Amino acid sequence: MIAYIDGKLAHKDPTYVIIDVNGIGYQIKISLSTYSSLPAGERCKLHTFLHIKEDAHTLYGFTTASEKEVFLHLISISGVGPNTGLMILSSLSVDEVQQAIIREDVRTIQQVKGIGAKTAQRVILELKDKMKKEALLTDTFVPAAAHNTNRAEALSALVTLGFAKNVAEKTLDTIIKREGGNLSVEELIKFALKTS
């Protein structure tokens, strides 16, 4: 098991990063909260989880131990794989996930793309007691500064997450018109995931 990776951030994308460790580049899938808290080109440390399947070994990374902990809880549930777990943590903060589970708020969890009513109910049923018992630390993050490429980066991320490009473009344009043009990449993607 690879518990963490510490190195220079060689590439940063809303859905993955490449961390250079002594000349070896590790590609690691990340959530939006992790993306927004990583400074490009600087040294960073990610808490990681290695998911092994017959056809792939995939690393998932998180800037905080609490986010990794919630991710591991989520993927322990039947029907919630690593990509779905990452989608949940990209749509909701660690604190929002915990509060939704503790309060049995099915609607909040169901807002995440790809999560149906049964899966949302299963998440709450299986994790409610764990979330109440564990006092997981939650870390806040500062959204990335707005710039001209935010829409393009958000579009790229949404296409990677399975959206049709034309649908993603229309959704982003609607969000920008409604919310204004100063949204970060993370905010754009969160709005898009909640409206689809």
N, C-alpha and C positions, 0 to 999 in steps of 0.2 A: 504494500500500500504506500502511495506517495502522499504524505500528510500535508506538505506545503512545498511551494517552489519560490525561491528567492533569487531575483536577478534583475537585469535591465529590461524595461518594457520596450521591445523592439517594434511592435505593431499593435495598434489599438483600433478595434472595430466594435460597434454596439453589441455584437453577438459573440465575439471571441477576441483573445489577445495572443500575441506571441511573446514569450519571455525568454530572453537570451541568458543562459546559465553556462558560463565558460565556453562559449562558442557553439552550444547546442540550443536550438530554438524549440521550445515547448509550446504547442498550440493548445490553448485552454478555452473552453466554452465558458461564458460568463453571463450574469444577469445585468440588467440595466443599472441597478444600484451600484454594482461593482464597477461597471463601465464609467459611471459619472464620478467615481471617487479615485480613479487612477490617473495620475499626471503623465502625459506622453513623454517618452524618452528618459524617464527617471527610473531609479531602482525601486522595485516594489516586491511585496511578498503576498502570495495568495495561498489561502488554505484550500487544499485540493481534495477531490474525490475521483478515483480512477474507476470508471465503469467498463467492465470487460464483457464483450459479446463475442460470438464466434467470428464475426467478420470485422470487428473494430475494437480498439482500446481508446476510450475517450476520456480526457481530463476535464473536469468541471472545477472552476475556481471562484473563490469568494474572498473579499477583503476582510470580512469579519468572521470570527468563529461562530457567532450566533446565527449568521445567515447560512453557513454550512450546516449547522445543527438542524435548523428548520428544514433545509433541503433534504437532509438524510431522513428526517421524520416523514416528509411528504412522499419520498420515493419508496418508503417501506409499505405504502398502501397499495393494494392490488388495483391496477388500472392507472396508476400514476408513475410514469417512467421519468428518467432524468430530464428529458426535453420538456415534459409537461411541468415538472418541478421547477425548472428554470423559467418557464413561461409564467408560472404563478408568481415567482419572486421578481420577475420583470414587470408584472402588472401591479403588484402590491408590495409594500415595504414589509420587512420582517415583523414589525410591530402590527401592521394592518392584518397580516396573516394570522398572527397569534390572537389578536383581539376578535377577529371574525370567527375563529375556531372556538374560543372560550365563550363567546356570546351566542354561539350556534347560528351565525349569520350566513345562511346558505346563499342568499342573493349576492353578497359580496364575492364569495369564492366562485360562484357561477358566472360572474362577469368576465372571468378570464377566458380567453379564446380556447376552445377545445374542452372545456370543463362543463359537463352536463349536470343535471340535478342529482342524479344517483351518485356520481363521483364526488360532488360537493358534500353530499350527506355522509358518504363513507369517510371522507377526510375529517369531518367534524366528529363523527361517531368514534373513530379510531384514535384521534389525537387530542380530544378534549381533555381527558384526564392527565395526559402527559404534559400538555401546555399549562394546565393549572398547577401541576406539581413543580415543574421546572421554572425557575426564575431566570429565563434566558436574557442576557444583556442585549439591548438593542442599540445600534449605533446610527446616528443621523448622518446624512451626507449632503454635500452642497451640490446642487445641480450645475452642470457644466455651463460655462458662459455662452450666451447665444452668439451665433455667427452665421454667415451666409450659407455654409455647407450643412447646416442642421437638417434642412428638409431632405437633402440628398442622402445624408447618412441615415436618417430615419427611414426613408424609402428603401434603401439597401437592406436595412435590418428587417423591415416588415416582409420584404420579398424572401429573405433568408428564413424567416419564421413561417413561411407558407402562404402569404397573401399573393393574390394575382396583382401584377404591377399596376394595371389600370385602376383596380379597386383601391389599392394602397394610395395611389396618387390623388384620387378623388377624395378619399378619407382625409388625407393630410391637408389638402386645399381647404376642405370644409372646416377642419380644426383651426387652421391658421386664420381663416376669415372670422371665425367665431371667437377665438381666444386671443388673437393678436400675433404679430410676427416675432415676438421676443421669447418664444418658448425654446427650451433646451431640447436636444435630441431625445433625451430620456422622457421629457414631458410629452413631446409629440407622439412617441411610441406608446406611452401609457394611455393617452387619450384614444389613440387608434385601436389599441387592444380592447379598451372598454366600450368603444362604439360599434365594433364589428360583431 
